[in-house]
Amino acid sequence: MSRPYPLVSVVVPVHNSAKTLRACLTAALAQTYPSLEVIVVDDASTDRSREIAGAFPCRLVAHPRNRGVSAARNTGAAAGRGEILFFLDSDVGLAPDAVLNAVRLLGEDPGCGCVYGVYAKEPLIDDGPVEVYRTLHLHHALTRAAGPTATAVFALAAVPRAVFDEVGPFDENLRCAEDDEYSERLLARHRIRISAEVTGRHDEADRLLPLLAEQYRRAQLLRFSARNRLRPDALKVNRVPGLLAVALAAASVPAGLVWPPALSLTGACLAAFALCDPPLSRFVLREKGPAFLAFFTGVHLLTHAALLSGAATGWVRATLDSSFGPSRRAAGRRRPADPSKGW
């Protein structure tokens, strides 16, 4: 970095983000860091996102058709002039010192290729208990993983321009789980760090079915994410024992329908799931009390079931369709993305 305050390009990919975009851009432009530009890439939104962005002193770039979050980040990186790229999702409101701290941390460790942050305990917009469940879950997972890691998350992440140019752009065939694929390329030559000094309030799904649908969709790429997520120092959002307990519980139900005593195994697996992550349970109990912990555990169980269902679906899709997954699998046979699917 050639200057005390190198220019930072804050890249905000946007697709139908009218609910959160005003709060996101207000926080991005209120940073204490003295040298930044904000680039909004509107990925063919059909709501008021482009109008909202136009009211802020930022650069607006528009895609004529929906291409996905990876393509939007690549477009923003290409449009930016900064020595550092700060990738910011449109549903995150940064703490005022987030960019300053990220730049400082990168400067202190020249071998670090990415510093990314931790979601606050409070959502950006509190829409009820389902959203609070997800916010607390991710806050706890990111906080306890703080330090060197094998997994980058680009919702609030700083990457030196030179590193991005070396590693290459995001894989535009991936509309989700792009973080894991990019992490693998980053790790070849650079370190990744999670820091609790880089924080932001995140808006999450606020209803149960959309939350489960999101988990199901993302889990379809777990086959390709497994290499990264199973590294010893990778970010573990959901613990393997919990996934195994839910899988065994589901597998025991058919046997229980034939032979009812087998349902005792189902009950034992569900009890094991509830007890498999004591630090998380203690955290939720401390923050919200016993009634919310019971609610949290039930929703957590359902999200694990959605993850397992999605992973199974993704395995079948990957077996039958060579264009599904990272671009390197397609080997020139990649199908155009379906604009109707958004991100």
C-alpha positions in Angstrom: 0.0 0.0 0.0 1.7 3.1 -1.2 0.0 5.8 0.9 -1.0 6.2 4.6 -4.6 6.1 3.5 -4.9 4.1 0.3 -8.1 4.5 -1.6 -10.7 1.9 -0.7 -13.3 0.9 -3.3 -16.4 -0.2 -1.4 -18.2 -2.6 -3.8 -21.9 -3.1 -3.1 -23.7 -5.7 -5.3 -27.5 -5.0 -5.4 -30.5 -7.0 -6.5 -33.9 -5.9 -5.3 -32.4 -4.5 -2.1 -34.8 -1.6 -1.5 -35.5 -2.6 2.0 -31.9 -2.4 3.3 -30.0 -0.4 0.7 -30.5 3.1 2.2 -29.2 1.9 5.6 -26.3 0.1 3.9 -25.1 3.1 1.9 -25.7 5.6 4.8 -23.3 3.5 6.9 -20.8 3.0 4.1 -20.6 6.7 3.5 -20.3 7.5 7.2 -17.0 5.6 7.7 -14.3 7.2 9.7 -11.8 6.1 7.0 -10.8 9.2 5.1 -10.2 7.8 1.6 -13.0 5.7 0.0 -15.3 5.5 -2.9 -18.6 3.6 -3.0 -19.6 1.7 -6.1 -23.1 0.2 -6.4 -23.6 -2.5 -9.0 -27.3 -2.9 -9.7 -27.9 -6.4 -11.0 -31.1 -5.7 -12.9 -33.3 -4.9 -9.9 -37.0 -4.6 -10.4 -37.7 -2.6 -7.3 -36.5 0.9 -6.3 -32.9 -0.1 -5.6 -31.5 1.9 -8.5 -33.5 5.0 -7.5 -32.3 4.7 -3.9 -28.7 4.3 -4.9 -29.0 7.4 -7.2 -29.8 9.6 -4.2 -26.3 8.9 -2.7 -22.9 10.2 -3.7 -21.7 6.9 -5.1 -21.0 5.5 -8.5 -23.8 3.5 -9.9 -23.1 0.7 -12.5 -26.1 -1.2 -13.9 -26.3 -4.7 -15.4 -28.9 -4.9 -18.2 -29.8 -8.4 -17.1 -29.4 -10.3 -13.8 -26.1 -12.1 -13.7 -25.7 -12.9 -10.0 -23.7 -11.7 -7.0 -20.3 -13.0 -8.3 -20.7 -11.1 -11.6 -21.8 -8.0 -9.7 -18.7 -8.0 -7.5 -16.5 -8.5 -10.5 -18.1 -5.5 -12.3 -17.7 -3.4 -9.2 -14.0 -4.4 -8.8 -13.3 -3.5 -12.4 -15.0 -0.1 -12.0 -13.2 0.8 -8.8 -9.9 2.7 -8.6 -8.9 1.7 -5.1 -5.8 -0.1 -3.9 -8.1 -2.1 -1.6 -11.5 -3.6 -2.5 -14.0 -3.8 0.3 -16.9 -6.1 -0.7 -20.1 -5.2 1.1 -23.4 -6.9 0.8 -26.4 -4.6 0.4 -28.1 -6.0 3.5 -25.2 -5.0 5.9 -24.8 -1.7 7.7 -21.2 -1.3 8.7 -19.9 0.0 12.0 -18.3 3.4 11.5 -14.7 2.1 12.0 -15.1 -1.1 10.0 -13.1 0.0 6.9 -10.5 1.8 9.0 -9.9 -1.4 11.0 -9.8 -3.6 8.0 -7.2 -1.5 6.2 -5.1 -1.4 9.4 -5.2 -5.1 9.8 -4.2 -5.7 6.2 -1.3 -3.3 6.6 -0.1 -5.1 9.7 0.1 -8.4 7.9 1.3 -8.1 4.3 0.8 -11.9 3.8 -2.9 -11.6 4.5 -5.1 -11.7 1.4 -8.5 -11.0 3.0 -9.8 -9.6 6.3 -13.5 -10.0 6.9 -15.7 -9.2 9.7 -18.3 -10.4 12.2 -22.0 -9.7 12.1 -23.4 -7.8 15.2 -25.8 -9.6 17.5 -28.6 -7.1 16.5 -30.1 -7.3 13.0 -30.0 -4.4 10.7 -33.8 -4.3 10.7 -35.4 -6.4 13.4 -38.4 -8.2 11.9 -39.0 -10.8 14.5 -37.7 -14.0 16.2 -36.7 -16.0 13.0 -34.4 -13.1 12.0 -33.0 -12.9 15.6 -32.4 -16.7 15.5 -30.3 -16.3 12.4 -28.5 -13.2 13.5 -27.4 -14.7 16.8 -26.4 -17.9 15.1 -24.1 -16.2 12.6 -22.7 -13.8 15.2 -21.7 -16.6 17.5 -20.2 -18.7 14.6 -18.1 -15.8 13.3 -17.0 -14.6 16.7 -15.7 -17.9 17.9 -13.9 -18.4 14.7 -12.1 -15.0 14.9 -8.4 -15.2 13.9 -6.7 -17.1 11.0 -9.1 -19.2 9.0 -9.4 -21.1 5.8 -12.8 -19.6 4.8 -13.5 -16.1 3.5 -17.0 -14.6 3.5 -17.4 -11.6 1.3 -20.4 -9.9 2.9 -18.0 -7.4 4.6 -14.5 -8.2 3.5 -11.4 -6.3 2.4 -9.0 -7.6 -0.2 -5.9 -5.8 -1.6 -6.4 -5.0 -5.3 -3.1 -6.7 -6.1 -4.3 -9.9 -4.4 -7.6 -9.8 -6.3 -5.8 -9.3 -9.6 -3.5 -12.2 -8.8 -6.3 -14.6 -7.6 -8.7 -13.6 -10.3 -12.4 -12.7 -10.4 -15.3 -14.5 -8.6 -16.6 -17.5 -10.5 -19.7 -16.2 -12.2 -21.2 -19.6 -12.6 -21.7 -19.6 -8.8 -24.7 -17.5 -7.5 -24.1 -18.7 -4.0 -21.3 -20.6 -2.1 -18.8 -18.5 -4.2 -17.0 -17.7 -1.0 -15.7 -21.3 -0.6 -14.4 -21.6 -4.1 -12.7 -18.2 -3.9 -11.2 -19.2 -0.5 -9.5 -22.2 -2.0 -7.8 -20.0 -4.6 -6.8 -17.4 -2.0 -5.3 -20.0 0.3 -2.8 -21.0 -2.4 -0.7 -17.9 -1.6 -2.3 -15.8 1.1 -3.8 -15.9 4.5 -7.4 -15.2 5.5 -8.5 -13.6 8.8 -11.8 -13.0 10.6 -11.7 -10.0 12.8 -14.2 -8.8 15.5 -12.9 -5.3 14.8 -14.7 -5.3 11.5 -18.4 -5.4 12.3 -21.7 -4.7 10.7 -25.4 -5.3 11.3 -26.9 -7.8 8.9 -30.5 -8.2 7.7 -31.6 -11.8 7.6 -34.6 -13.8 6.4 -37.4 -13.0 8.8 -39.8 -15.8 8.0 -39.2 -19.5 8.5 -40.0 -20.8 5.0 -37.7 -18.3 3.2 -35.0 -19.1 5.7 -35.3 -22.8 5.0 -35.4 -22.2 1.3 -32.2 -20.2 1.4 -30.5 -22.9 3.4 -31.7 -25.6 1.0 -30.5 -23.6 -2.0 -27.0 -22.9 -0.6 -26.5 -26.4 0.6 -26.8 -27.8 -3.0 -23.2 -26.6 -3.5 -21.9 -28.3 -0.4 -20.4 -31.1 -2.6 -18.0 -28.4 -4.0 -17.6 -26.5 -0.7 -16.7 -29.6 1.4 -13.0 -29.4 0.7 -12.8 -25.9 2.2 -15.3 -26.4 5.0 -13.7 -29.6 6.2 -10.3 -27.9 6.7 -9.4 -27.9 10.4 -9.3 -24.1 10.5 -12.3 -23.4 8.3 -15.3 -21.5 9.4 -17.8 -23.9 10.9 -21.3 -22.3 10.9 -23.0 -25.6 11.6 -21.3 -28.4 13.5 -20.8 -31.8 12.0 -22.2 -33.7 15.1 -25.4 -31.7 14.7 -25.8 -32.6 11.1 -25.1 -36.3 11.8 -27.7 -36.3 14.7 -30.4 -34.9 12.4 -29.4 -37.3 9.6 -29.7 -40.3 11.9 -33.0 -39.0 13.3 -34.4 -38.7 9.8 -33.1 -42.2 8.8 -34.6 -43.8 11.9 -38.2 -42.5 11.3 -39.1 -45.1 8.5 -38.0 -47.9 10.8 -40.0 -46.5 13.6 -43.1 -46.5 11.5 -42.7 -50.2 11.0 -41.4 -51.0 14.4 -42.4 -48.3 16.9 -39.7 -49.0 19.5 -37.2 -47.8 16.9 -38.6 -44.3 17.5 -36.6 -44.2 20.7 -33.5 -43.9 18.5 -35.2 -40.9 16.8 -35.7 -39.3 20.2 -32.2 -40.0 21.3 -30.8 -38.4 18.1 -33.0 -35.3 18.6 -31.8 -35.0 22.2 -28.2 -35.3 21.1 -28.8 -32.5 18.5 -30.1 -30.2 21.2 -27.0 -30.9 23.3 -24.3 -31.0 20.6 -23.2 -27.3 20.8 -23.1 -26.2 24.5 -21.3 -22.9 23.8 -24.0 -21.8 21.3 -26.8 -22.8 23.7 -25.2 -20.9 26.6 -24.8 -17.9 24.4 -28.5 -17.9 23.3 -29.6 -18.5 26.8 -27.6 -15.6 28.1 -28.8 -13.3 25.4 -32.5 -14.2 25.2 -33.5 -16.6 28.0 -34.8 -20.1 28.1 -38.0 -19.6 26.1 -36.1 -18.2 23.1 -33.5 -21.0 23.5 -36.3 -23.6 23.0 -37.5 -21.7 19.9 -33.9 -21.3 18.7 -33.2 -25.0 19.0 -36.4 -25.9 17.0 -35.6 -23.6 14.2 -32.0 -24.7 14.2 -33.2 -28.3 13.8 -35.2 -27.4 10.8 -32.4 -25.5 9.2 -30.2 -28.6 9.6 -32.8 -30.7 7.9 -33.0 -28.2 5.0 -29.2 -28.3 4.7 -29.1 -32.0 4.5 -32.0 -32.1 1.9 -30.2 -29.5 -0.2 -26.9 -31.3 0.0 -28.6 -34.5 -1.2 -30.3 -32.6 -4.1 -27.0 -31.0 -5.0 -25.2 -34.3 -5.2 -27.8 -35.6 -7.6 -27.7 -32.4 -9.7 -24.0 -32.5 -9.9 -24.0 -36.1 -11.0 -26.5 -35.5 -13.8 -25.5 -32.0 -14.9 -21.9 -31.1 -15.6 -22.8 -27.4 -15.8 -23.9 -27.3 -12.2 -21.3 -26.0 -9.8 -18.0 -24.2 -10.4 -17.0 -23.2 -13.9 -14.0 -25.5 -14.0 -16.4 -28.5 -14.0 -18.3 -27.3 -17.0 -15.2 -27.2 -19.3 -16.9 -25.0 -21.8 -20.3 -26.7 -21.4 -21.7 -24.1 -19.0 -25.2 -23.1 -19.5 -26.2 -19.4 -19.3 -27.6 -18.4 -15.9 -31.3 -18.1 -15.6 -32.1 -14.5 -14.9 -35.4 -15.4 -13.2 -33.6 -17.1 -10.4 -31.8 -14.0 -9.1 -29.2 -14.8 -6.5 
